């Protein structure tokens, strides 16, 4: 039996053909008379159904709509309650032992997940599952993937055993920290897993697709030419859009079986519609790629303003307290804050770092304090993210705490 040619092997790797697109379906962004904006989607090929999650920013419920395919006719819409900060960016689904359609959903901003029985309209109890609003799975319900980081900056993903989450006994398989090439670039909007590779649907402004493996190696990342993508969807349903000037946003990615191959299907929001487009096969229409500028920011630091604790303020508008991380996993601080004087042992929490920036062991640093060049502050950065002014030699009534020069490794 002859060995398979290298070209045939490469042609089977969907990540080599992300710029090849084929629009399958489209539907309106909004439900009639509603303002809830799409956040995620899933496709159930067995039932020929499309599921879309929508919500209002700051609202207290998520609406999930079910559509029949291929015409995207609305079947019904049901909702579940959640906290104001929670978002449902992805709709991993399965059928329970009673053959009821169920979704894994976020009820709080992070750390809690529940099962929403769609057929019965019943939301189950919370299960502690690390991560945030972006959720996805693979075709075999082997993995659940969920993001961590902030709303606009995805720092990485947790990968759980899917069935263990369904059984409310979550088993964490792997934690992956994204490089700055991903974290500093276009916003990650959706996640899925295909062939043990994590697919990221990205783009708050421009359409970007990225594929990484479980070892955090970037296998492919492309930015689609926005004008050509606009022309592609305009040909699909004749929507009257200006291809030179339109608002774009990605709202998720999932898997799809096409002629025996599993490939990504991406949601492109263009004009007033959502377009669900396959990618990853040479036979699809090729969209040219734009010059990818992400590599240029891979080693730069994206500074994030610290959320200071009550009673702690920035010393001035020109020295705000900020933190950032480089591509080597080194976290840096800069800025100066102030607070009322209490004692020389204040043990005062200045601000809290989110998980991806917290060290794996407690760190201690000395910095400049107010009252003279010989004055010092003792700063502790704890594994839970607390940044604490432990002691100070300053005795001024309006002390300052300089944070410039603090850096440590978190990876």
LOGUPA-777292 format. One record per residue (C-alpha): x, y, z; residue in three letters. Coordinates in nm, 3 decimals, decimal comma, always signed. Layout:
REM LOGUPA-777292
<xx X&yy Y&zz Z&type Ala>
...
This chain:
REM LOGUPA-777292
<xx +0,000&yy +0,000&zz +0,000&type Unk>
<xx +0,163&yy +0,332&zz -0,106&type Unk>
<xx +0,234&yy +0,593&zz +0,155&type Unk>
<xx -0,004&yy +0,887&zz +0,157&type Unk>
<xx +0,150&yy +1,190&zz -0,011&type Unk>
<xx +0,248&yy +1,491&zz +0,196&type Unk>
<xx +0,010&yy +1,710&zz -0,004&type Unk>
<xx -0,283&yy +1,481&zz +0,079&type Unk>
<xx -0,193&yy +1,490&zz +0,448&type Unk>
<xx -0,172&yy +1,871&zz +0,447&type Unk>
<xx -0,500&yy +1,897&zz +0,258&type Unk>
<xx -0,674&yy +1,715&zz +0,544&type Unk>
<xx -0,562&yy +1,968&zz +0,804&type Unk>
<xx -0,844&yy +2,222&zz +0,830&type Unk>
<xx -0,614&yy +2,478&zz +0,992&type Unk>
<xx -0,428&yy +2,510&zz +0,661&type Unk>
<xx -0,738&yy +2,642&zz +0,484&type Unk>
<xx -0,910&yy +2,878&zz +0,728&type Unk>
<xx -0,933&yy +3,145&zz +0,457&type Unk>
<xx -1,147&yy +2,911&zz +0,245&type Unk>
<xx -1,508&yy +2,993&zz +0,335&type Unk>
<xx -1,855&yy +2,867&zz +0,242&type Unk>
<xx -2,164&yy +3,046&zz +0,381&type Unk>
<xx -2,432&yy +2,797&zz +0,491&type Unk>
<xx -2,706&yy +3,000&zz +0,660&type Unk>
<xx -2,803&yy +3,349&zz +0,763&type Unk>
<xx -3,060&yy +3,499&zz +0,998&type Unk>
<xx -3,139&yy +3,835&zz +1,155&type Unk>
<xx -2,923&yy +3,954&zz +1,441&type Unk>
<xx -3,219&yy +4,048&zz +1,661&type Unk>
<xx -3,546&yy +3,877&zz +1,742&type Unk>
<xx -3,853&yy +4,076&zz +1,635&type Unk>
<xx -3,918&yy +4,358&zz +1,879&type Unk>
<xx -3,620&yy +4,261&zz +2,101&type Unk>
<xx -3,284&yy +4,427&zz +2,171&type Unk>
<xx -3,098&yy +4,119&zz +2,296&type Unk>
<xx -2,772&yy +4,081&zz +2,102&type Unk>
<xx -2,626&yy +3,745&zz +1,993&type Unk>
<xx -2,351&yy +3,601&zz +2,212&type Unk>
<xx -2,299&yy +3,245&zz +2,091&type Unk>
<xx -2,442&yy +2,962&zz +1,885&type Unk>
<xx -2,439&yy +2,588&zz +1,819&type Unk>
<xx -2,553&yy +2,367&zz +1,534&type Unk>
<xx -2,723&yy +2,032&zz +1,589&type Unk>
<xx -2,684&yy +1,847&zz +1,259&type Unk>
<xx -2,865&yy +1,538&zz +1,386&type Unk>
<xx -3,183&yy +1,743&zz +1,439&type Unk>
<xx -3,113&yy +2,005&zz +1,169&type Unk>
<xx -3,138&yy +2,280&zz +1,429&type Unk>
<xx -2,952&yy +2,602&zz +1,506&type Unk>
<xx -2,931&yy +2,746&zz +1,859&type Unk>
<xx -2,847&yy +3,111&zz +1,930&type Unk>
<xx -2,798&yy +3,273&zz +2,272&type Unk>
<xx -2,887&yy +3,641&zz +2,308&type Unk>
<xx -2,888&yy +3,886&zz +2,596&type Unk>
<xx -2,882&yy +4,253&zz +2,687&type Unk>
<xx -2,561&yy +4,383&zz +2,840&type Unk>
<xx -2,627&yy +4,410&zz +3,213&type Unk>
<xx -2,950&yy +4,215&zz +3,187&type Unk>
<xx -3,051&yy +3,929&zz +3,414&type Unk>
<xx -3,155&yy +3,664&zz +3,167&type Unk>
<xx -3,030&yy +3,481&zz +2,859&type Unk>
<xx -3,260&yy +3,392&zz +2,571&type Unk>
<xx -3,187&yy +3,078&zz +2,369&type Unk>
<xx -3,366&yy +3,052&zz +2,036&type Unk>
<xx -3,407&yy +2,735&zz +1,833&type Unk>
<xx -3,426&yy +2,747&zz +1,454&type Unk>
<xx -3,491&yy +2,482&zz +1,190&type Unk>
<xx -3,230&yy +2,442&zz +0,917&type Unk>
<xx -3,155&yy +2,522&zz +0,643&type Unk>
<xx -3,401&yy +2,814&zz +0,627&type Unk>
<xx -3,341&yy +2,938&zz +0,984&type Unk>
<xx -3,712&yy +2,941&zz +1,067&type Unk>
<xx -3,766&yy +3,027&zz +1,433&type Unk>
<xx -3,914&yy +2,736&zz +1,631&type Unk>
<xx -3,918&yy +2,876&zz +1,985&type Unk>
<xx -3,727&yy +3,080&zz +2,243&type Unk>
<xx -3,672&yy +3,006&zz +2,611&type Unk>
<xx -3,477&yy +3,189&zz +2,879&type Unk>
<xx -3,296&yy +3,133&zz +3,207&type Unk>
<xx -3,194&yy +3,369&zz +3,487&type Unk>
<xx -2,834&yy +3,467&zz +3,552&type Unk>
<xx -2,633&yy +3,739&zz +3,726&type Unk>
<xx -2,585&yy +4,075&zz +3,555&type Unk>
<xx -2,218&yy +4,009&zz +3,481&type Unk>
<xx -2,265&yy +3,668&zz +3,319&type Unk>
<xx -2,251&yy +3,610&zz +2,943&type Unk>
<xx -2,332&yy +3,299&zz +2,739&type Unk>
<xx -2,070&yy +3,302&zz +2,464&type Unk>
<xx -2,112&yy +2,949&zz +2,336&type Unk>
<xx -2,380&yy +2,681&zz +2,367&type Unk>
<xx -2,236&yy +2,336&zz +2,441&type Unk>
<xx -2,532&yy +2,098&zz +2,436&type Unk>
<xx -2,612&yy +1,732&zz +2,492&type Unk>
<xx -2,912&yy +1,504&zz +2,552&type Unk>
<xx -2,975&yy +1,369&zz +2,902&type Unk>
<xx -3,087&yy +1,015&zz +2,996&type Unk>
<xx -3,445&yy +1,117&zz +2,916&type Unk>
<xx -3,340&yy +1,243&zz +2,573&type Unk>
<xx -3,404&yy +1,604&zz +2,676&type Unk>
<xx -3,202&yy +1,881&zz +2,509&type Unk>
<xx -2,970&yy +2,042&zz +2,766&type Unk>
<xx -2,715&yy +2,327&zz +2,755&type Unk>
<xx -2,419&yy +2,399&zz +2,982&type Unk>
<xx -2,459&yy +2,764&zz +3,080&type Unk>
<xx -2,288&yy +3,031&zz +3,290&type Unk>
<xx -2,508&yy +3,174&zz +3,564&type Unk>
<xx -2,238&yy +3,403&zz +3,707&type Unk>
<xx -1,947&yy +3,589&zz +3,546&type Unk>
<xx -1,713&yy +3,304&zz +3,625&type Unk>
<xx -1,662&yy +2,992&zz +3,838&type Unk>
<xx -2,023&yy +2,868&zz +3,825&type Unk>
<xx -2,193&yy +2,659&zz +3,561&type Unk>
<xx -2,539&yy +2,503&zz +3,549&type Unk>
<xx -2,742&yy +2,275&zz +3,323&type Unk>
<xx -3,037&yy +2,433&zz +3,143&type Unk>
<xx -3,292&yy +2,171&zz +3,038&type Unk>
<xx -3,429&yy +2,341&zz +2,730&type Unk>
<xx -3,718&yy +2,104&zz +2,667&type Unk>
<xx -3,850&yy +2,149&zz +3,021&type Unk>
<xx -3,733&yy +2,510&zz +3,063&type Unk>
<xx -3,562&yy +2,422&zz +3,393&type Unk>
<xx -3,229&yy +2,558&zz +3,520&type Unk>
<xx -3,034&yy +2,324&zz +3,750&type Unk>
<xx -2,808&yy +2,400&zz +4,044&type Unk>
<xx -2,468&yy +2,565&zz +4,008&type Unk>
<xx -2,154&yy +2,352&zz +3,982&type Unk>
<xx -1,814&yy +2,512&zz +4,049&type Unk>
<xx -1,635&yy +2,517&zz +3,711&type Unk>
<xx -1,344&yy +2,753&zz +3,658&type Unk>
<xx -1,349&yy +2,993&zz +3,368&type Unk>
<xx -1,566&yy +3,257&zz +3,212&type Unk>
<xx -1,831&yy +3,321&zz +2,951&type Unk>
<xx -1,676&yy +3,155&zz +2,645&type Unk>
<xx -1,770&yy +2,788&zz +2,625&type Unk>
<xx -1,728&yy +2,516&zz +2,367&type Unk>
<xx -1,695&yy +2,142&zz +2,319&type Unk>
<xx -1,587&yy +1,877&zz +2,071&type Unk>
<xx -1,808&yy +1,653&zz +1,857&type Unk>
<xx -1,776&yy +1,351&zz +2,089&type Unk>
<xx -1,857&yy +1,535&zz +2,414&type Unk>
<xx -1,512&yy +1,445&zz +2,539&type Unk>
<xx -1,400&yy +1,798&zz +2,627&type Unk>
<xx -1,551&yy +2,118&zz +2,759&type Unk>
<xx -1,335&yy +2,424&zz +2,690&type Unk>
<xx -1,390&yy +2,754&zz +2,871&type Unk>
<xx -1,203&yy +3,083&zz +2,877&type Unk>
<xx -1,038&yy +3,279&zz +3,154&type Unk>
<xx -0,925&yy +3,642&zz +3,165&type Unk>
<xx -1,124&yy +3,963&zz +3,138&type Unk>
<xx -1,421&yy +4,052&zz +2,918&type Unk>
<xx -1,198&yy +4,200&zz +2,646&type Unk>
<xx -0,879&yy +3,998&zz +2,696&type Unk>
<xx -0,884&yy +3,619&zz +2,695&type Unk>
<xx -0,571&yy +3,495&zz +2,873&type Unk>
<xx -0,622&yy +3,123&zz +2,817&type Unk>
<xx -0,856&yy +2,829&zz +2,852&type Unk>
<xx -0,942&yy +2,548&zz +3,088&type Unk>
<xx -1,017&yy +2,208&zz +2,938&type Unk>
<xx -1,252&yy +1,986&zz +3,140&type Unk>
<xx -1,378&yy +1,633&zz +3,098&type Unk>
<xx -1,723&yy +1,701&zz +2,951&type Unk>
<xx -1,909&yy +1,413&zz +3,114&type Unk>
<xx -1,764&yy +1,494&zz +3,458&type Unk>
<xx -1,913&yy +1,846&zz +3,432&type Unk>
<xx -2,251&yy +1,704&zz +3,330&type Unk>
<xx -2,234&yy +1,478&zz +3,636&type Unk>
<xx -2,150&yy +1,780&zz +3,860&type Unk>
<xx -1,810&yy +1,629&zz +3,947&type Unk>
<xx -1,586&yy +1,842&zz +3,724&type Unk>
<xx -1,242&yy +1,708&zz +3,634&type Unk>
<xx -0,995&yy +1,967&zz +3,506&type Unk>
<xx -0,771&yy +1,813&zz +3,240&type Unk>
<xx -0,552&yy +2,103&zz +3,133&type Unk>
<xx -0,489&yy +2,476&zz +3,170&type Unk>
<xx -0,347&yy +2,664&zz +2,872&type Unk>
<xx -0,212&yy +3,021&zz +2,891&type Unk>
<xx -0,234&yy +3,211&zz +2,563&type Unk>
<xx +0,066&yy +3,400&zz +2,431&type Unk>
<xx +0,045&yy +3,775&zz +2,382&type Unk>
<xx +0,001&yy +3,712&zz +2,009&type Unk>
<xx -0,351&yy +3,601&zz +2,098&type Unk>
<xx -0,421&yy +3,791&zz +2,421&type Unk>
<xx -0,315&yy +4,131&zz +2,281&type Unk>
<xx -0,483&yy +4,089&zz +1,943&type Unk>
<xx -0,842&yy +4,080&zz +1,823&type Unk>
<xx -1,088&yy +3,979&zz +2,093&type Unk>
<xx -1,161&yy +3,608&zz +2,130&type Unk>
<xx -1,537&yy +3,559&zz +2,088&type Unk>
<xx -1,585&yy +3,183&zz +2,074&type Unk>
<xx -1,420&yy +2,844&zz +2,128&type Unk>
<xx -1,451&yy +2,490&zz +1,998&type Unk>
<xx -1,235&yy +2,178&zz +1,973&type Unk>
<xx -1,177&yy +1,981&zz +1,651&type Unk>
<xx -0,929&yy +1,692&zz +1,624&type Unk>
<xx -0,780&yy +1,784&zz +1,964&type Unk>
<xx -0,711&yy +2,138&zz +1,841&type Unk>
<xx -0,864&yy +2,450&zz +1,995&type Unk>
<xx -1,027&yy +2,683&zz +1,743&type Unk>
<xx -1,070&yy +3,048&zz +1,839&type Unk>
<xx -1,327&yy +3,265&zz +1,662&type Unk>
<xx -1,199&yy +3,619&zz +1,709&type Unk>
<xx -1,285&yy +3,970&zz +1,608&type Unk>
<xx -1,451&yy +4,277&zz +1,751&type Unk>
<xx -1,344&yy +4,475&zz +1,445&type Unk>
<xx -1,170&yy +4,241&zz +1,202&type Unk>
<xx -1,228&yy +3,869&zz +1,131&type Unk>
<xx -0,949&yy +3,657&zz +1,279&type Unk>
<xx -0,929&yy +3,279&zz +1,318&type Unk>
<xx -0,668&yy +3,100&zz +1,527&type Unk>
<xx -0,596&yy +2,732&zz +1,589&type Unk>
<xx -0,370&yy +2,606&zz +1,870&type Unk>
<xx -0,293&yy +2,257&zz +1,994&type Unk>
<xx -0,308&yy +2,127&zz +2,350&type Unk>
<xx +0,061&yy +2,216&zz +2,392&type Unk>
<xx -0,019&yy +2,584&zz +2,325&type Unk>
<xx +0,150&yy +2,583&zz +1,986&type Unk>
<xx -0,014&yy +2,820&zz +1,738&type Unk>
<xx -0,086&yy +2,606&zz +1,432&type Unk>
<xx -0,249&yy +2,880&zz +1,228&type Unk>
<xx -0,376&yy +3,233&zz +1,267&type Unk>
<xx -0,520&yy +3,446&zz +0,987&type Unk>
<xx -0,703&yy +3,773&zz +0,939&type Unk>
<xx -0,959&yy +3,757&zz +0,661&type Unk>
<xx -0,978&yy +4,048&zz +0,420&type Unk>
<xx -1,284&yy +4,229&zz +0,550&type Unk>
<xx -1,391&yy +4,369&zz +0,213&type Unk>
<xx -1,376&yy +4,028&zz +0,045&type Unk>
<xx -1,570&yy +3,868&zz +0,330&type Unk>
<xx -1,837&yy +4,137&zz +0,290&type Unk>
<xx -1,859&yy +4,060&zz -0,081&type Unk>
<xx -1,893&yy +3,687&zz -0,007&type Unk>
<xx -2,191&yy +3,729&zz +0,224&type Unk>
<xx -2,351&yy +3,987&zz -0,006&type Unk>
<xx -2,348&yy +3,730&zz -0,285&type Unk>
<xx -2,509&yy +3,478&zz -0,049&type Unk>
<xx -2,832&yy +3,667&zz +0,018&type Unk>
<xx -2,805&yy +4,003&zz -0,160&type Unk>
<xx -2,799&yy +4,205&zz +0,163&type Unk>
<xx -2,748&yy +4,570&zz +0,075&type Unk>
<xx -2,421&yy +4,639&zz +0,255&type Unk>
<xx -2,134&yy +4,870&zz +0,170&type Unk>
<xx -1,842&yy +4,627&zz +0,152&type Unk>
<xx -1,599&yy +4,917&zz +0,197&type Unk>
<xx -1,755&yy +5,030&zz +0,523&type Unk>
<xx -1,943&yy +4,792&zz +0,750&type Unk>
<xx -1,938&yy +4,694&zz +1,115&type Unk>
<xx -1,798&yy +4,347&zz +1,179&type Unk>
<xx -1,806&yy +4,122&zz +1,482&type Unk>
<xx -1,743&yy +3,753&zz +1,534&type Unk>
<xx -1,994&yy +3,584&zz +1,764&type Unk>
<xx -1,864&yy +3,234&zz +1,801&type Unk>
<xx -1,734&yy +2,919&zz +1,638&type Unk>
<xx -1,830&yy +2,553&zz +1,653&type Unk>
<xx -1,767&yy +2,228&zz +1,462&type Unk>
<xx -1,954&yy +2,094&zz +1,160&type Unk>
<xx -1,937&yy +1,770&zz +0,962&type Unk>
<xx -1,907&yy +1,834&zz +0,588&type Unk>
<xx -1,869&yy +1,542&zz +0,349&type Unk>
<xx -1,710&yy +1,330&zz +0,621&type Unk>
<xx -1,469&yy +1,598&zz +0,748&type Unk>
<xx -1,512&yy +1,801&zz +1,066&type Unk>
<xx -1,433&yy +2,167&zz +1,011&type Unk>
<xx -1,507&yy +2,498&zz +1,189&type Unk>
<xx -1,821&yy +2,697&zz +1,126&type Unk>
<xx -1,788&yy +3,065&zz +1,219&type Unk>
<xx -2,053&yy +3,327&zz +1,293&type Unk>
<xx -1,983&yy +3,654&zz +1,109&type Unk>
<xx -2,204&yy +3,948&zz +1,208&type Unk>
<xx -2,223&yy +4,182&zz +0,910&type Unk>
<xx -2,486&yy +4,449&zz +0,858&type Unk>
<xx -2,815&yy +4,335&zz +1,011&type Unk>
<xx -2,750&yy +3,963&zz +0,983&type Unk>
<xx -2,559&yy +3,670&zz +1,126&type Unk>
<xx -2,380&yy +3,455&zz +0,868&type Unk>
<xx -2,272&yy +3,101&zz +0,950&type Unk>
<xx -1,975&yy +3,013&zz +0,734&type Unk>
<xx -1,777&yy +2,691&zz +0,702&type Unk>
<xx -1,402&yy +2,712&zz +0,667&type Unk>
<xx -1,110&yy +2,476&zz +0,645&type Unk>
<xx -1,151&yy +2,289&zz +0,315&type Unk>
<xx -0,969&yy +2,365&zz -0,007&type Unk>
<xx -1,291&yy +2,333&zz -0,210&type Unk>
<xx -1,448&yy +2,638&zz -0,042&type Unk>
<xx -1,411&yy +2,987&zz -0,187&type Unk>
<xx -1,080&yy +3,144&zz -0,095&type Unk>
<xx -1,088&yy +3,481&zz +0,081&type Unk>
<xx -0,762&yy +3,672&zz +0,068&type Unk>
<xx -0,600&yy +3,743&zz +0,402&type Unk>
<xx -0,497&yy +4,083&zz +0,527&type Unk>
<xx -0,149&yy +4,154&zz +0,658&type Unk>
<xx -0,159&yy +4,007&zz +1,005&type Unk>
<xx -0,028&yy +4,269&zz +1,247&type Unk>
<xx -0,056&yy +4,054&zz +1,558&type Unk>
<xx +0,306&yy +3,939&zz +1,558&type Unk>
<xx +0,417&yy +4,300&zz +1,605&type Unk>
<xx +0,240&yy +4,315&zz +1,940&type Unk>
<xx +0,344&yy +3,968&zz +2,057&type Unk>
<xx +0,622&yy +4,097&zz +2,283&type Unk>
<xx +0,461&yy +4,427&zz +2,377&type Unk>
<xx +0,285&yy +4,479&zz +2,708&type Unk>
<xx -0,081&yy +4,569&zz +2,704&type Unk>
<xx -0,128&yy +4,776&zz +3,018&type Unk>
<xx -0,447&yy +4,728&zz +3,220&type Unk>
<xx -0,571&yy +4,984&zz +3,472&type Unk>
<xx -0,591&yy +4,836&zz +3,819&type Unk>
<xx -0,927&yy +4,845&zz +3,999&type Unk>
<xx -0,817&yy +4,998&zz +4,328&type Unk>
<xx -0,982&yy +4,903&zz +4,654&type Unk>
<xx -1,210&yy +5,153&zz +4,833&type Unk>
<xx -1,003&yy +5,422&zz +5,003&type Unk>
<xx -0,710&yy +5,373&zz +4,762&type Unk>
<xx -0,671&yy +5,617&zz +4,470&type Unk>
<xx -0,416&yy +5,699&zz +4,203&type Unk>
<xx -0,164&yy +5,957&zz +4,323&type Unk>
<xx -0,219&yy +6,155&zz +4,004&type Unk>
<xx -0,361&yy +6,127&zz +3,654&type Unk>
<xx -0,008&yy +6,097&zz +3,516&type Unk>
<xx +0,085&yy +5,797&zz +3,736&type Unk>
<xx -0,214&yy +5,555&zz +3,727&type Unk>
<xx -0,159&yy +5,212&zz +3,875&type Unk>
<xx -0,145&yy +4,956&zz +3,595&type Unk>
<xx -0,025&yy +4,604&zz +3,532&type Unk>
<xx +0,066&yy +4,406&zz +3,222&type Unk>
<xx +0,228&yy +4,083&zz +3,107&type Unk>
<xx +0,484&yy +4,013&zz +2,836&type Unk>
<xx +0,514&yy +3,709&zz +2,611&type Unk>
<xx +0,743&yy +3,535&zz +2,862&type Unk>
<xx +0,484&yy +3,544&zz +3,138&type Unk>
<xx +0,649&yy +3,829&zz +3,331&type Unk>
<xx +0,398&yy +4,060&zz +3,503&type Unk>
<xx +0,498&yy +4,424&zz +3,550&type Unk>
<xx +0,354&yy +4,700&zz +3,769&type Unk>
<xx +0,373&yy +5,074&zz +3,721&type Unk>
<xx +0,217&yy +5,380&zz +3,883&type Unk>
<xx +0,171&yy +5,536&zz +4,226&type Unk>
<xx -0,128&yy +5,519&zz +4,460&type Unk>
<xx -0,222&yy +5,694&zz +4,782&type Unk>
<xx -0,446&yy +5,637&zz +5,084&type Unk>
<xx -0,504&yy +5,764&zz +5,434&type Unk>
<xx -0,232&yy +5,695&zz +5,690&type Unk>
<xx -0,326&yy +5,429&zz +5,945&type Unk>
<xx -0,003&yy +5,288&zz +6,089&type Unk>
<xx +0,335&yy +5,156&zz +5,986&type Unk>
<xx +0,179&yy +4,809&zz +5,964&type Unk>
<xx -0,130&yy +4,883&zz +5,758&type Unk>
<xx -0,165&yy +4,538&zz +5,591&type Unk>
<xx -0,376&yy +4,724&zz +5,332&type Unk>
<xx -0,501&yy +4,559&zz +5,011&type Unk>
<xx -0,434&yy +4,806&zz +4,729&type Unk>
<xx -0,595&yy +4,609&zz +4,444&type Unk>
<xx -0,652&yy +4,254&zz +4,328&type Unk>
<xx -0,495&yy +4,089&zz +4,024&type Unk>
<xx -0,711&yy +3,857&zz +3,812&type Unk>
<xx -0,608&yy +3,491&zz +3,802&type Unk>
<xx -0,378&yy +3,498&zz +3,496&type Unk>
<xx -0,162&yy +3,765&zz +3,660&type Unk>
<xx -0,134&yy +3,618&zz +4,011&type Unk>
<xx +0,194&yy +3,444&zz +4,106&type Unk>
<xx +0,217&yy +3,075&zz +4,190&type Unk>
<xx +0,378&yy +3,164&zz +4,523&type Unk>
<xx +0,366&yy +3,478&zz +4,736&type Unk>
<xx +0,607&yy +3,752&zz +4,622&type Unk>
<xx +0,763&yy +4,036&zz +4,826&type Unk>
<xx +0,905&yy +4,365&zz +4,697&type Unk>
<xx +1,036&yy +4,688&zz +4,846&type Unk>
<xx +0,938&yy +5,019&zz +4,683&type Unk>
<xx +0,976&yy +5,390&zz +4,745&type Unk>
<xx +0,755&yy +5,545&zz +5,015&type Unk>
<xx +0,674&yy +5,908&zz +5,088&type Unk>
<xx +0,878&yy +6,117&zz +5,333&type Unk>
<xx +1,228&yy +6,089&zz +5,192&type Unk>
<xx +1,465&yy +5,878&zz +4,985&type Unk>
<xx +1,526&yy +5,643&zz +5,280&type Unk>
<xx +1,158&yy +5,554&zz +5,323&type Unk>
<xx +1,038&yy +5,212&zz +5,204&type Unk>
<xx +0,717&yy +5,018&zz +5,153&type Unk>
<xx +0,699&yy +4,639&zz +5,182&type Unk>
<xx +0,464&yy +4,500&zz +4,913&type Unk>
<xx +0,329&yy +4,144&zz +4,907&type Unk>
<xx +0,163&yy +3,990&zz +4,600&type Unk>
<xx -0,031&yy +3,684&zz +4,707&type Unk>
<xx -0,131&yy +3,377&zz +4,508&type Unk>
<xx -0,497&yy +3,484&zz +4,531&type Unk>
<xx -0,408&yy +3,808&zz +4,349&type Unk>
<xx -0,415&yy +4,047&zz +4,647&type Unk>
<xx -0,153&yy +4,324&zz +4,624&type Unk>
<xx -0,091&yy +4,431&zz +4,982&type Unk>
<xx +0,097&yy +4,715&zz +5,146&type Unk>
<xx +0,227&yy +4,515&zz +5,443&type Unk>
<xx +0,451&yy +4,768&zz +5,617&type Unk>
<xx +0,583&yy +5,119&zz +5,558&type Unk>
<xx +0,845&yy +5,343&zz +5,717&type Unk>
<xx +0,653&yy +5,652&zz +5,607&type Unk>
<xx +0,475&yy +5,859&zz +5,871&type Unk>
<xx +0,322&yy +6,126&zz +5,645&type Unk>
<xx -0,052&yy +6,194&zz +5,672&type Unk>
<xx -0,100&yy +6,145&zz +5,296&type Unk>
<xx +0,142&yy +5,865&zz +5,206&type Unk>
<xx +0,209&yy +5,734&zz +4,859&type Unk>
<xx +0,303&yy +5,387&zz +4,746&type Unk>
<xx +0,514&yy +5,359&zz +4,430&type Unk>
<xx +0,472&yy +5,033&zz +4,237&type Unk>
<xx +0,718&yy +5,103&zz +3,955&type Unk>
<xx +0,987&yy +4,838&zz +3,921&type Unk>
<xx +0,785&yy +4,543&zz +4,051&type Unk>
<xx +0,791&yy +4,240&zz +3,822&type Unk>
<xx +0,757&yy +3,864&zz +3,866&type Unk>
<xx +0,698&yy +3,548&zz +3,663&type Unk>
<xx +0,357&yy +3,376&zz +3,667&type Unk>
<xx +0,419&yy +3,094&zz +3,417&type Unk>
